[in-house]
Amino acid sequence: MDLELKDQVAVITGGSVGIGLAVARGLAAEGVHLVLCARNGERVEQEAQDIQSEFGVETLGVQADVTKAEDIDNLVARIEEVFGGADILINNAGTGSNEKIMDASDEKWQYYWDLHVMAGVRLSRGLVPFMRQRGGGVIINNASICAKQPLDYEPIYNVTKAAQMMFSKNLSDEVIGDNIRVNCINPGLIQTPDWVKTAKQLTEGTDQTWEQHLQAVAEKYAPIKRFASAEELAHFFVFLCSPRASYCVGSTYYVDGGWLRVV
Ligand SMILES: NC(=O)c1ccc[n+]([C@@H]2O[C@H](COP(=O)([O-])OP(=O)(O)OC[C@H]3O[C@@H](n4cnc5c(N)ncnc54)[C@H](OP(=O)(O)O)[C@@H]3O)[C@@H](O)[C@H]2O)c1
């Protein structure tokens, strides 16, 4: 299937590792030019360069902390300078949390609000005008199954991801008239280096290997009884970016191996 994505320009926050990097590589394989951002500038620039060499698309790696409004202003300025705008925005940067509501500080709540919600709001405000000039665009918000079905150890993550999902729906209504399709993806268990790192920490000095730990997590939560690879999930992102998904508007799609317990 020709996904008709060649020579589009995509911006991916948190594009240097894990899901964001897999989506970047999936889009690059379709001939999409890329802007990747992350806080670790060296890593994101290296990944952008590697993708350029491997796939022959134009790439730009930008150091940016998307919780900071000034970093987003700078990112949008760089995108305009190098590519004259963008066709696709993937709000992917994010991370899990670990707290009790009774103990967590206001600062922690604010950080996750900025990371999971305001980053998408600010980047959409910055990039939608270019999408309008180009005749349309695509915005995908990477939330989580936890937006709908909470995990008890990370209430701030659950709450801010639920807000990200609702932001996605509201933005969709606001911009579909400009031919900009906004959707949300709620992944389940995706095996990224971060999960592996945590599993290694939790199993250090125990009888369990990190692989056994991850398998136990998968068996506890996912009827499919395994994690997905980031590449498996990325296929769905790439499809949703494509004009082939032209009637997919304002929805939330679960890619979770059957984990969601409601229909
Ligand atoms: N993995 C899963 O099982 C899973 C499941 C459901 C949803 N998700 C969601 O999917 C998204 C990606 O997750 P992942 O597992 O791929 O995470 P990851 O491997 O930890 O990668 C996160 C990416 O975001 C960047 N990032 C983090 N904070 C940032 C900030 N303040 N500003 C700019 N960039 C930032 C990181 O780079 P730097 O550290 O250099 O900034 C990195 O590129 C997240 O929103 C997560 O909530 C993941």
PDBQT file of the ligand as one rigid body, heavy atoms in Angstrom, charges set to zero:
ROOT
HETATM    1  N1  LIG A 301       6.362   2.377  26.900  1.00  0.00    +0.000 N 
HETATM    2  C1  LIG A 301       5.125   2.141  27.232  1.00  0.00    +0.000 C 
HETATM    3  O1  LIG A 301       4.775   1.030  27.673  1.00  0.00    +0.000 OA
HETATM    4  C2  LIG A 301       4.060   3.211  27.069  1.00  0.00    +0.000 A 
HETATM    5  C3  LIG A 301       2.737   2.855  27.228  1.00  0.00    +0.000 A 
HETATM    6  C4  LIG A 301       1.744   3.819  27.083  1.00  0.00    +0.000 A 
HETATM    7  C5  LIG A 301       2.091   5.118  26.769  1.00  0.00    +0.000 A 
HETATM    8  N2  LIG A 301       3.399   5.457  26.628  1.00  0.00    +0.000 N 
HETATM    9  C6  LIG A 301       3.688   6.866  26.304  1.00  0.00    +0.000 C 
HETATM   10  O2  LIG A 301       4.477   6.911  25.143  1.00  0.00    +0.000 OA
HETATM   11  C7  LIG A 301       5.338   8.061  25.185  1.00  0.00    +0.000 C 
HETATM   12  C8  LIG A 301       6.778   7.601  24.917  1.00  0.00    +0.000 C 
HETATM   13  O3  LIG A 301       7.099   6.636  25.884  1.00  0.00    +0.000 OA
HETATM   14  P1  LIG A 301       8.425   5.750  25.805  1.00  0.00    +0.000 P 
HETATM   15  O4  LIG A 301       8.174   4.528  26.612  1.00  0.00    +0.000 OA
HETATM   16  O5  LIG A 301       8.903   5.647  24.412  1.00  0.00    +0.000 OA
HETATM   17  O6  LIG A 301       9.398   6.681  26.670  1.00  0.00    +0.000 OA
HETATM   18  P2  LIG A 301      10.999   6.780  26.719  1.00  0.00    +0.000 P 
HETATM   19  O7  LIG A 301      11.625   5.591  26.100  1.00  0.00    +0.000 OA
HETATM   20  O8  LIG A 301      11.334   7.139  28.132  1.00  0.00    +0.000 OA
HETATM   21  O9  LIG A 301      11.264   8.059  25.778  1.00  0.00    +0.000 OA
HETATM   22  C9  LIG A 301      10.758   9.299  26.127  1.00  0.00    +0.000 C 
HETATM   23  C10 LIG A 301      11.217  10.312  25.108  1.00  0.00    +0.000 C 
HETATM   24  O10 LIG A 301      10.718  11.594  25.503  1.00  0.00    +0.000 OA
HETATM   25  C11 LIG A 301      11.798  12.498  25.718  1.00  0.00    +0.000 C 
HETATM   26  N3  LIG A 301      11.388  13.400  26.786  1.00  0.00    +0.000 N 
HETATM   27  C12 LIG A 301      11.050  13.103  28.056  1.00  0.00    +0.000 A 
HETATM   28  N4  LIG A 301      10.766  14.220  28.749  1.00  0.00    +0.000 NA
HETATM   29  C13 LIG A 301      10.907  15.252  27.886  1.00  0.00    +0.000 A 
HETATM   30  C14 LIG A 301      10.768  16.650  27.981  1.00  0.00    +0.000 A 
HETATM   31  N5  LIG A 301      10.436  17.254  29.142  1.00  0.00    +0.000 N 
HETATM   32  N6  LIG A 301      11.005  17.411  26.887  1.00  0.00    +0.000 NA
HETATM   33  C15 LIG A 301      11.371  16.820  25.710  1.00  0.00    +0.000 A 
HETATM   34  N7  LIG A 301      11.518  15.509  25.556  1.00  0.00    +0.000 NA
HETATM   35  C16 LIG A 301      11.297  14.730  26.632  1.00  0.00    +0.000 A 
HETATM   36  C17 LIG A 301      12.996  11.596  26.028  1.00  0.00    +0.000 C 
HETATM   37  O11 LIG A 301      14.256  12.174  25.742  1.00  0.00    +0.000 OA
HETATM   38  P3  LIG A 301      15.085  13.030  26.848  1.00  0.00    +0.000 P 
HETATM   39  O12 LIG A 301      15.122  12.188  28.079  1.00  0.00    +0.000 OA
HETATM   40  O13 LIG A 301      16.410  13.279  26.211  1.00  0.00    +0.000 OA
HETATM   41  O14 LIG A 301      14.306  14.284  27.041  1.00  0.00    +0.000 OA
HETATM   42  C18 LIG A 301      12.723  10.460  25.044  1.00  0.00    +0.000 C 
HETATM   43  O15 LIG A 301      13.101  10.838  23.736  1.00  0.00    +0.000 OA
HETATM   44  C19 LIG A 301       5.132   8.700  26.546  1.00  0.00    +0.000 C 
HETATM   45  O16 LIG A 301       4.252   9.786  26.451  1.00  0.00    +0.000 OA
HETATM   46  C20 LIG A 301       4.501   7.572  27.379  1.00  0.00    +0.000 C 
HETATM   47  O17 LIG A 301       3.672   8.064  28.406  1.00  0.00    +0.000 OA
HETATM   48  C21 LIG A 301       4.401   4.533  26.778  1.00  0.00    +0.000 A 
ENDROOT
TORSDOF 0
